[in-house]
């Protein structure tokens, strides 16, 4: 907390810096706000909805293209799928952690709390 009140000029400067940010938030041009301790994802829901809407179509197209090239698609059992998913998730988070362990740990915690990973 500040011990002295900001001057009028300081308040004007802070307001001038904040106004473009507020306008960008109003226009929904901001995907996330990164604070000192946390990341606030603002438009993640829209991205997630688009993914779930488009992913099955993209998977079907990829599968069709692979079959056309002579590949065979083999179905895995539930246990193998679960193990592969866990290994994939762990690998992706470990890779990300090499760049920014703190943020990746926070993202992993969010994904876990939303039931997206185990």
C-alpha positions as CSV (number, residue, x, y, z in Angstrom):
1,X,0.0,0.0,0.0
2,X,1.1,3.5,-0.7
3,X,2.0,5.8,2.1
4,X,1.4,9.0,0.2
5,X,-1.5,9.9,-2.1
6,X,-0.6,10.1,-5.8
7,X,-0.5,13.5,-7.4
8,X,-3.1,14.6,-9.9
9,X,-0.6,14.2,-12.7
10,X,0.2,10.6,-11.5
11,X,-3.5,9.8,-11.5
12,X,-3.8,11.2,-15.0
13,X,-0.9,9.1,-16.2
14,X,-2.3,5.9,-14.6
15,X,-5.7,6.6,-16.2
16,X,-4.2,7.3,-19.6
17,X,-2.4,3.9,-19.4
18,X,-5.5,2.1,-18.2
19,X,-8.0,3.4,-20.7
20,X,-6.7,1.5,-23.7
21,X,-6.7,-1.7,-21.7
22,X,-10.2,-1.1,-20.6
23,X,-11.3,-0.5,-24.1
24,X,-9.6,-3.7,-25.3
25,X,-11.4,-5.6,-22.6
26,X,-14.7,-4.1,-23.6
27,X,-14.1,-5.1,-27.3
28,X,-13.2,-8.6,-26.1
29,X,-9.7,-8.3,-27.7
30,X,-7.9,-9.7,-24.7
31,X,-7.5,-13.5,-24.2
32,X,-5.9,-13.4,-20.8
33,X,-4.6,-11.1,-18.2
34,X,-1.3,-12.1,-16.7
35,X,-0.8,-10.9,-13.1
36,X,2.1,-11.3,-10.8
37,X,0.5,-14.4,-9.2
38,X,-2.2,-15.7,-11.6
39,X,-3.4,-15.8,-15.2
40,X,-7.0,-14.9,-15.8
41,X,-8.3,-16.5,-19.0
42,X,-11.0,-14.3,-20.4
43,X,-11.9,-15.7,-23.9
44,X,-10.8,-19.3,-23.3
45,X,-14.4,-20.5,-23.3
46,X,-14.9,-19.2,-26.9
47,X,-11.8,-21.0,-28.0
48,X,-12.8,-24.2,-26.2
49,X,-16.3,-24.1,-27.8
50,X,-14.8,-23.7,-31.3
51,X,-12.4,-26.6,-30.6
52,X,-15.2,-28.9,-29.5
53,X,-17.3,-27.8,-32.5
54,X,-14.6,-28.3,-35.1
55,X,-12.4,-31.1,-33.7
56,X,-14.6,-34.1,-34.8
57,X,-14.8,-32.8,-38.3
58,X,-11.0,-32.3,-38.4
59,X,-10.4,-35.8,-37.0
60,X,-12.7,-37.3,-39.6
61,X,-10.9,-35.5,-42.4
62,X,-7.5,-36.6,-41.1
63,X,-8.7,-40.2,-40.7
64,X,-10.2,-40.2,-44.2
65,X,-6.9,-38.9,-45.6
66,X,-4.8,-41.5,-43.8
67,X,-7.0,-44.3,-45.0
68,X,-6.8,-43.0,-48.6
69,X,-3.0,-43.2,-48.3
70,X,-3.2,-46.9,-47.2
71,X,-2.9,-46.5,-43.5
72,X,-4.8,-48.8,-41.2
73,X,-6.5,-47.4,-38.1
74,X,-6.6,-49.7,-35.1
75,X,-8.9,-49.0,-32.2
76,X,-7.3,-49.1,-28.7
77,X,-9.0,-50.4,-25.6
78,X,-10.1,-48.1,-22.8
79,X,-7.2,-48.9,-20.6
80,X,-4.7,-48.2,-23.4
81,X,-6.5,-44.9,-24.3
82,X,-6.4,-43.8,-20.7
83,X,-2.7,-44.6,-20.4
84,X,-1.9,-42.8,-23.6
85,X,-3.9,-39.7,-22.6
86,X,-2.1,-39.6,-19.2
87,X,1.4,-40.0,-20.8
88,X,0.5,-37.3,-23.4
89,X,-0.7,-34.8,-20.8
90,X,2.3,-35.4,-18.5
91,X,4.7,-35.0,-21.5
92,X,3.0,-31.7,-22.6
93,X,3.1,-30.2,-19.2
94,X,6.7,-31.3,-18.6
95,X,7.7,-29.8,-21.9
96,X,6.0,-26.5,-21.1
97,X,7.5,-26.5,-17.6
98,X,11.0,-26.3,-19.1
99,X,10.0,-22.8,-20.3
100,X,7.9,-21.5,-17.4
101,X,7.4,-23.9,-14.6
102,X,5.3,-21.6,-12.4
103,X,2.7,-20.7,-15.2
104,X,2.5,-24.3,-16.4
105,X,1.9,-25.6,-12.9
106,X,-0.9,-23.0,-12.6
107,X,-2.4,-24.1,-15.9
108,X,-2.2,-27.8,-14.9
109,X,-4.0,-27.0,-11.6
110,X,-6.8,-25.2,-13.6
111,X,-7.1,-28.1,-16.0
112,X,-7.3,-30.6,-13.1
113,X,-9.9,-28.5,-11.3
114,X,-12.0,-28.4,-14.4
115,X,-11.8,-32.2,-14.9
116,X,-9.8,-31.8,-18.1
117,X,-6.9,-34.0,-16.8
118,X,-6.3,-36.4,-14.0
